[in-house]
Amino acid sequence: MSESDDPFDEIIAAETDRDPDLAVIEAGSRTLRTQGGPPQADVPARPEDPEVDKALREVETDLATRWGETKLEPSVSRIAALMDVLGEPQRSYPSIHITGTNGKTSTARMIEALLGAFDLRTGRYTSPHVQSITERISLDGTPISAERFVETYHDIKPYIEMVDSSQEYRLSFFEVLTGMAYAAFADAPVDVAVVEVGMGGSWDATNVIDGDVAVVTPIDLDHTDRLGSTPGEIATEKGGIIKQDATVIMAQQPVDAAQVLLKKAVEVDATVAREGLEFGVVARQVAVGGQLVTLRGLGGEYGEVYLPLHGAHQAHNAAVALAAVEAFFGVGAARAEPLDIDAVRKAFAAVAAPGRMEVVRRSPTVVLDAAHNPAGARVTADAIGEAFDFSRLIGVVGASGDKNVRGLLEAFEPIFAEVVVTQNSSHRAMDADELAAIAVEVFGDERVQVEPRLPDALEAAITLAEEEGEFTGGGVLVTGSVITVGEARLLLGKG
């Protein structure tokens, strides 16, 4: 078969935009949006210039020689040494620091959008990336260019090598990227940095900043081999980002996690605002392409806010983000009046979250979501049921071997008619046959199909969904890992 005859090529070349009829319906609620138009997912493709692409690949190759993000030595000594020789760039701007188990990146994007709406220049550092490593470092809401990424790396490379030679272990992949982000933000310069931890808090490489605002998204069980086996134990580590006299914005938490975080806040004289008490979601209703929410912030109520993201969890993320930005501006403390409602509405209407309940194809509808642990899978399953009226949903699952895969599959079992198990290209990916063995125990043999290659898995799932017929409600959800979602996104013509 020639490449042009490959049926998968036809699938990924299919129209991925909104159906015309749905576009007409959406026009009826367009007054809820802003003049900026609908949000665009900012996932950069490979550089078109061959020389720039080559330079970026060389940097990626250099970074790949270092400890990966799953190999850690619990210390900030190396990153602190790098900051020292760089002249402490992370001290040149205030920061909002974000930890938690799920929702960190979406919350960071919302905070970034809100700050930008108030004319502040922002730097955002998040991880992992969906498709391009450059996504991790953003300025003014846009990933830095490949050229700037390469330039930043080479600017600090001599200092990286200096630290490497003086430490017991070389700087890790994540530590180098963190150093690059802090240096890029200082060089810009930014007015405020929005920083997501990589893992945990106390000994995370990002924790050489003293965040004026510390945000804790919902804590659940993940990375239990490193962070602890209960929410309370995990909260002890994550609470390490709470610094002296900071303001803590705390999402709804398990009781033991909340107790640990509150105790930490008392120890360092931090002010705490808790979701459900000082701020929260007042009301929400499903809208075309997202939801319409009313949020109660630290300074009052913000009504008729359009959020172009699906799921109750995103409404809660929005409440947390709003409170964090209010706290940054001193709302509820130094100033009594709330933030400008028009700016808040404009910011939220422009939020995009690639790989988070993202529709990338229609007929049948294909949704990507980077849920990779049971808690994330549960909120995704709820959001799918609320936002879509699928009569038959096919799952494509490719997970990492170090995750609670059984719990992930059990969370999706009620909504998947069938599941196609696969694996992504990462060395951390669980073998498809091993994943299938667990899936058969959860779903039964007749509901599980194995396709080790992701392109084959997508083709199989789309074929199964199409069995419902052109005008019925078949759909596909690709999930299990950020890497799986990123690779599927590329295969389906995004980026």
C-alpha positions in Angstrom: 0.0 0.0 0.0 1.4 3.4 -0.9 1.5 6.2 1.7 -1.2 8.1 0.0 -3.5 5.0 0.1 -3.2 4.6 3.8 -6.7 4.9 5.3 -5.3 6.5 8.4 -3.9 9.4 6.3 -7.5 10.0 5.2 -8.7 10.0 8.8 -6.2 12.5 10.1 -6.8 14.7 7.0 -10.5 14.9 7.8 -12.1 18.2 8.7 -11.5 19.0 12.4 -13.3 22.3 12.7 -16.8 22.7 14.3 -19.8 21.4 12.3 -21.5 24.2 10.4 -24.8 23.7 12.2 -23.1 23.9 15.6 -21.3 27.1 14.5 -24.7 28.7 13.7 -26.0 27.7 17.2 -22.9 29.1 18.8 -23.4 32.4 17.1 -26.5 32.9 19.3 -24.3 33.1 22.5 -21.4 35.0 20.9 -22.1 38.1 23.0 -20.6 36.2 25.9 -17.3 36.1 24.1 -15.0 39.1 23.6 -13.7 40.9 20.6 -10.6 38.7 20.8 -12.5 35.8 19.4 -12.6 32.2 20.5 -9.5 30.8 22.3 -6.8 29.2 20.3 -4.7 26.4 21.7 -1.1 27.6 21.7 0.7 24.4 20.9 3.7 25.3 18.6 4.7 23.0 15.7 8.3 22.1 14.8 10.1 25.2 13.4 9.8 25.6 9.7 13.3 26.9 9.3 15.6 23.7 9.0 18.4 25.5 10.8 16.3 26.5 13.7 14.8 23.0 13.9 18.3 21.5 13.9 19.4 23.8 16.7 16.3 23.0 18.7 16.9 19.3 18.2 20.5 19.7 19.4 19.3 21.3 22.6 16.7 18.6 23.1 19.4 16.0 22.6 21.6 17.7 25.2 18.7 17.8 27.7 17.9 14.2 27.1 21.4 13.2 28.5 20.3 14.4 31.9 18.2 12.7 34.5 14.6 12.6 33.4 11.7 14.0 35.2 11.0 10.7 37.1 14.5 10.4 38.5 14.9 12.7 41.5 17.2 13.5 44.3 15.1 15.4 46.9 17.1 18.6 47.2 17.1 22.1 45.8 20.8 22.5 46.3 21.7 22.2 42.6 19.0 24.6 41.3 19.9 27.0 44.2 23.6 26.9 43.0 22.5 27.6 39.5 20.4 30.6 40.6 23.4 31.9 42.6 25.8 31.9 39.6 23.1 33.4 37.4 22.6 36.3 39.9 19.3 35.2 41.4 17.0 36.0 38.3 14.0 34.5 40.1 14.2 37.4 42.6 13.6 40.1 40.0 9.8 39.6 39.8 6.9 38.6 42.0 5.5 35.1 41.5 2.4 33.0 42.0 3.4 29.4 42.8 1.0 26.5 42.1 1.0 23.0 43.4 -1.6 20.2 43.8 -2.3 16.9 42.1 -4.7 17.8 39.3 -5.6 21.0 37.5 -2.3 22.9 37.9 -1.7 23.7 34.3 -5.3 24.7 33.6 -5.3 26.9 36.7 -1.9 28.4 35.6 -3.3 29.3 32.2 -6.3 31.0 33.8 -4.2 33.0 36.2 -2.0 34.0 33.3 -5.0 35.2 31.2 -6.4 37.2 34.1 -3.1 38.9 34.8 -2.7 39.7 31.1 -6.2 41.3 31.1 -4.9 43.8 33.6 -1.9 44.7 31.4 0.7 42.8 33.3 3.5 41.1 31.4 3.5 37.5 32.4 5.9 34.6 32.4 4.3 31.1 32.7 6.3 27.9 33.5 4.3 24.6 33.3 4.9 21.0 32.7 4.8 18.5 31.1 4.4 19.7 27.5 1.8 18.4 25.2 3.8 18.5 21.9 6.7 20.9 22.0 9.2 21.5 24.8 8.9 25.2 24.1 5.3 25.2 25.5 6.8 25.0 29.0 8.1 28.6 29.0 5.6 31.3 27.9 5.8 35.0 27.8 2.6 37.1 27.5 0.5 33.9 27.0 2.5 32.6 24.1 5.2 29.9 24.2 8.6 31.3 23.5 9.9 30.8 20.0 12.3 28.0 19.2 15.0 30.6 18.5 14.5 32.2 21.9 14.5 28.7 23.6 17.8 27.8 22.0 19.3 31.2 22.7 18.3 31.0 26.4 19.8 27.5 26.7 23.1 28.6 25.2 23.1 31.8 27.4 23.1 29.8 30.6 24.9 26.7 29.4 28.3 27.8 30.7 26.7 28.3 34.2 25.0 24.9 34.0 28.4 23.3 33.3 29.9 25.2 36.2 27.3 23.9 38.6 27.5 20.4 37.2 31.2 20.3 37.9 30.7 21.3 41.5 27.8 19.1 42.5 27.6 15.4 43.3 25.0 15.0 40.6 24.5 16.9 37.4 21.5 19.2 37.1 18.5 17.3 35.9 16.4 17.9 32.8 13.7 19.6 34.9 16.3 21.7 36.8 17.9 23.0 33.6 14.5 23.9 32.2 13.5 25.7 35.4 16.7 27.7 35.3 16.0 28.6 31.7 12.5 29.7 32.6 13.6 31.9 35.4 16.4 33.4 33.3 14.0 34.1 30.4 11.5 35.8 32.7 14.2 38.1 34.1 15.5 38.9 30.6 12.0 39.7 29.2 11.5 41.2 31.9 8.1 40.1 33.2 5.9 41.8 35.8 4.9 38.5 37.4 5.7 34.8 37.0 3.1 32.0 37.2 5.0 28.9 38.1 3.7 25.3 38.3 5.7 22.8 40.4 7.0 19.7 38.6 6.3 17.3 41.5 5.6 17.9 45.2 6.7 21.2 46.5 9.4 21.4 49.2 12.2 20.0 47.1 10.8 20.7 43.7 13.2 22.6 41.5 10.8 25.5 41.2 10.9 26.1 44.9 13.7 28.6 44.9 11.1 31.3 44.5 9.1 32.9 47.3 5.6 33.1 45.9 3.6 36.0 47.1 0.6 33.8 46.4 0.7 30.0 46.9 -2.0 28.1 45.1 -2.9 24.5 46.1 -5.2 22.7 43.6 -7.0 19.5 44.8 -4.7 16.9 46.3 -5.2 13.3 45.6 -3.1 10.1 45.4 -0.4 10.3 42.7 3.4 9.8 42.8 2.8 7.9 46.1 6.2 6.3 45.9 7.8 9.7 46.3 5.3 11.9 48.0 3.4 9.7 50.5 0.5 7.2 50.6 -2.2 9.5 52.0 -3.5 13.0 51.0 -2.2 14.3 54.3 1.4 13.0 53.7 1.3 14.4 50.2 0.1 17.7 51.5 3.1 17.9 53.8 5.4 17.9 50.8 3.2 20.2 48.7 2.8 22.7 51.5 6.5 23.4 51.1 5.7 26.2 48.7 3.9 28.2 51.4 6.3 30.9 52.4 6.4 33.5 55.2 3.6 36.0 55.0 2.3 34.6 51.7 -1.4 34.3 50.8 -2.6 30.7 50.3 -5.4 30.0 47.9 -6.6 26.5 48.8 -9.0 24.5 46.6 -11.3 22.0 48.2 -9.2 19.3 49.8 -9.5 16.0 51.7 -9.8 16.7 55.4 -6.3 15.4 56.3 -4.7 17.4 53.5 -6.5 20.6 54.6 -5.3 20.2 58.2 -1.7 19.9 57.1 -1.9 22.9 54.8 -3.6 25.1 57.5 -1.0 24.1 60.1 1.8 25.0 57.7 0.1 28.4 57.0 -0.1 29.2 60.7 3.6 28.3 61.2 4.7 30.9 58.6 2.0 33.5 59.3 0.4 33.0 55.9 -3.1 34.2 55.1 -5.5 31.4 53.9 -8.5 31.7 51.6 -10.4 28.4 51.2 -12.7 27.3 48.4 -16.2 26.9 49.7 -15.7 29.5 52.4 -13.9 32.6 51.3 -14.4 32.0 47.6 -16.0 29.5 45.3 -18.4 28.6 42.4 -21.9 30.1 43.0 -23.6 28.7 39.9 -22.7 27.1 36.6 -24.6 25.9 33.5 -23.5 24.2 30.3 -23.1 26.5 27.3 -22.1 25.8 23.7 -18.3 25.1 23.8 -18.0 25.4 27.5 -20.0 26.8 30.4 -21.4 30.0 32.0 -20.3 30.5 35.6 -20.9 32.8 38.5 -17.9 33.0 40.8 -17.6 34.4 44.3 -14.2 35.9 44.7 -12.5 37.5 47.7 -13.9 40.9 46.6 -17.5 39.9 45.6 -19.5 38.1 43.0 -18.6 37.9 39.3 -21.5 36.9 37.2 -22.1 35.7 33.6 -18.5 34.6 33.1 -18.1 32.4 29.9 -15.5 29.7 30.3 -14.7 27.8 27.0 -13.7 24.7 28.9 -15.9 21.7 29.9 -16.5 20.2 33.3 -17.2 21.2 36.9 -13.5 20.8 37.7 -12.7 23.6 35.3 -15.2 25.9 37.0 -13.5 25.1 40.3 -10.1 25.8 38.7 -11.5 29.2 37.5 -12.6 30.1 41.1 -9.2 29.2 42.4 -7.5 31.3 39.6 -9.7 34.3 40.2 -9.0 34.2 44.0 -5.3 33.9 43.3 -5.2 37.0 41.1 -7.4 38.9 43.5 -5.0 38.0 46.3 -2.1 39.1 44.1 -3.7 42.5 43.7 -4.6 42.7 47.4 -8.4 42.4 46.9 -10.0 41.5 50.2 -7.0 42.8 52.1 -5.4 46.0 50.9 -8.4 46.9 48.7 -12.1 46.3 49.1 -13.4 46.7 45.5 -13.4 43.6 43.3 -11.6 43.3 40.0 -13.1 44.9 36.9 -15.8 42.4 35.7 -15.3 43.2 32.0 -11.6 42.4 32.2 -12.4 39.2 34.1 -14.9 38.1 31.5 -12.6 38.9 28.7 -9.7 36.9 30.3 -11.8 33.8 31.0 -13.4 33.8 27.5 -9.9 33.6 26.0 -8.6 30.7 28.0 -7.4 27.6 26.1 -6.2 24.3 27.6 -4.7 22.0 24.9 -5.2 18.4 25.7 -7.8 19.0 28.4 -11.2 18.0 27.2 -10.2 19.3 23.8 -12.3 18.4 20.7 -9.9 17.9 17.8 -12.2 16.2 15.2 -15.9 15.8 14.4 -17.9 13.0 12.8 -17.1 11.2 14.9 -16.2 13.5 17.7 -12.7 12.9 19.1 -11.8 14.4 22.5 -8.4 14.5 24.0 -7.9 14.6 27.8 -4.6 14.2 29.6 -6.1 12.4 32.7 -3.4 10.1 34.0 -4.5 9.2 37.5 -7.8 7.9 39.0 -8.8 11.3 40.4 -8.3 13.0 37.0 -10.1 10.2 35.3 -13.1 10.6 37.5 -13.6 14.3 36.8 -13.0 13.7 33.1 -15.7 10.9 33.1 -18.1 13.3 34.8 -17.3 16.1 32.4 -17.8 13.9 29.3 -21.2 12.9 30.5 -22.2 16.5 31.1 -20.7 18.1 28.0 -21.4 15.5 25.3 -24.4 13.3 24.5 -22.5 10.3 23.3 -24.6 7.1 22.7 -21.4 5.1 22.3 -18.0 6.2 23.6 -14.8 4.4 22.6 -11.7 4.9 24.8 -8.1 5.0 23.5 -5.9 4.6 26.5 -2.1 4.7 26.6 -0.7 5.0 30.1 2.7 5.3 31.9 3.9 2.2 33.8 4.4 4.1 37.1 0.7 5.1 37.4 -2.3 3.5 39.1 -3.5 2.2 35.8 -6.2 -0.1 37.3 -7.8 2.9 39.1 -7.6 4.9 35.9 -9.4 2.2 33.9 -12.0 1.6 36.6 -12.9 5.3 36.6 -13.5 5.2 32.8 -15.3 1.8 32.8 -18.8 3.1 33.2 -18.6 5.5 30.2 -16.6 3.4 27.7 -18.5 1.0 25.5 -15.2 -0.4 24.4 -11.6 0.5 25.0 -8.6 0.3 22.6 -5.4 0.0 24.6 -2.1 1.2 23.1 1.2 2.7 24.1 3.0 6.0 23.3 6.6 6.4 22.3 7.9 7.2 25.8 10.2 4.8 27.5 7.8 5.2 30.5 4.9 3.8 28.6 3.2 0.7 29.9 3.5 -2.2 27.4 0.2 -2.5 25.5 -0.2 -6.2 26.3 0.4 -5.5 30.0 -2.1 -2.8 29.9 -4.6 -5.0 28.0 -4.3 -7.7 30.7 -5.5 -5.2 33.3 -8.1 -3.8 31.0 -9.6 -7.2 30.4 -10.0 -7.6 34.2 -11.8 -4.3 34.4 -13.9 -4.3 31.2 -14.1 -8.0 30.2 -12.4 -9.6 27.2 -15.1 -8.6 24.7 -14.8 -4.9 25.3 -11.0 -4.7 25.0 -9.0 -4.3 21.8 -5.2 -4.1 21.6 -3.4 -1.9 19.1 0.3 -1.3 20.2 0.8 1.5 17.6 -1.1 4.7 18.4 -2.1 5.4 14.8 -3.7 2.0 14.6 -5.4 2.5 17.9 -6.9 5.8 16.7 -8.1 4.3 13.4 -9.6 1.3 15.3 -11.4 3.5 17.8 -12.8 5.9 15.1 -14.0 2.8 13.1 -15.8 1.5 16.2 -17.4 4.9 16.9 -18.5 5.1 13.3 -20.4 1.9 13.6 -23.1 3.9 15.2 -23.8 5.6 11.9 -23.1 9.1 10.5 -25.9 10.8 12.3 -25.7 9.1 15.7 -23.7 9.8 18.7 -20.5 7.8 18.5 -17.4 9.4 20.0 -13.8 8.7 21.0 -11.9 9.8 24.1 -8.1 9.6 23.9 -6.6 9.6 27.4 -4.2 8.1 30.0 -1.1 10.2 29.5 -0.1 13.7 28.4 2.3 12.0 26.0 -0.4 9.9 24.5 -2.6 12.9 24.1 0.2 15.0 22.5 1.1 12.3 20.0 -2.6 11.8 19.1 -3.0 15.5 18.7 -0.2 15.5 16.1 -1.6 12.5 14.3 -5.0 14.2 14.1 -3.6 17.2 12.4 -3.2 19.6 15.3 0.2 21.4 15.5 
